[in-house]
Amino acid sequence: MQLGIHDLGGAPGHGPVPHEPDELPFHADWERRVFGLFGTVTASTARRPGVFRHALERLDPDDYFDHGYYGRWLAGFEVLLVEHGVISPDEMNSAVAPRARLTPDEASRASPALRAAPLARRDPALMPPDRPTVVPEHRTVRRELAEAARFSIGDQVMAPAPTQPGHTRLPGYVVGKTGTVVKLHPAEVLPDSTAHDLGERPQHVYCVGYDAATLWGDGADPNATVHVDLYECYLTAA
C-alpha cells in the first residue's frame, strides 16, 4: 500500500502537535482572505465531495507542510483553478512569481498547480457498484439505501489495503487491524468515487473502535480507543 498524507496518523518523526490554548482563528490577514475564498473557488471547481480534500493530498510535500493550514488551502486552490480550466498555467505562474519573488521560469517550476501529483486513474470495475438513490432537494452527502447494512454493532471487522490508487478515506494505520463496530451512521456517497467523477456509489458508514495498542503497539495507552468512521466497501468480517 502506498502511503499518503492522510496516512500520517501515529507515524514517528514529525514531532509534537503544536497547541496554543488561546489561539486566534487567523494568524494573519491573508489567512482570513484565503478562508473567505473557499466558497468562491470550490463553487467553480470542487463541486463533488472529496475533490478539494484530494487536491490537498496531491500537493508537493513542501506546499503541504511548510506554509501552514491556510497556506495548504491556498496551494489547493491554485491546483483546482488550473485543473478545472478557470485560469491557465501561464496565468497562475504570472500570479505566483511576484508573490514568491521568483522569475517566470522559476515560478513555472515552483507553482503548486504544476507540482501537484495528477489525478490517479481508477478502474470503475474494481469499485463497488453505483446504486441509484433519491437525491435530496437540499445539498447533503447522505443517501437512503434500500439494502440493509452488512455489519451490526459488536461485529469484528478489518479493512484490507486499497486495491488501486487515488482518493480514499481509509487511513493507512487501520489497514489490516481488527476493530469493533460501535455505531452505524447514515449512508453517504463514496468520496473515493466522487473525487474521481465516477458516480456516487453510496455506502453504509460505520464507526469502528480500535484499541490503541492494536494500532500503535505495546507503548500505547492501554485504556485508549481510537474511533474511525469507515465506509462499508472498505470492510470485511474479521
Secondary structure as UniProt FT lines:
FT   HELIX           5..7
FT   TURN            9..10
FT   TURN            21..22
FT   HELIX           29..43
FT   TURN            49..50
FT   HELIX           51..57
FT   HELIX           61..65
FT   HELIX           68..83
FT   TURN            84..85
FT   HELIX           89..100
FT   HELIX           104..110
FT   HELIX           112..115
FT   HELIX           124..126
FT   TURN            153..154
FT   STRAND          156..159
FT   HELIX           172..174
FT   STRAND          178..188
FT   HELIX           191..194
FT   TURN            195..197
FT   STRAND          203..211
FT   HELIX           212..216
FT   TURN            218..219
FT   TURN            222..223
FT   STRAND          225..231
FT   HELIX           232..234
FT   STRAND          236..237
//
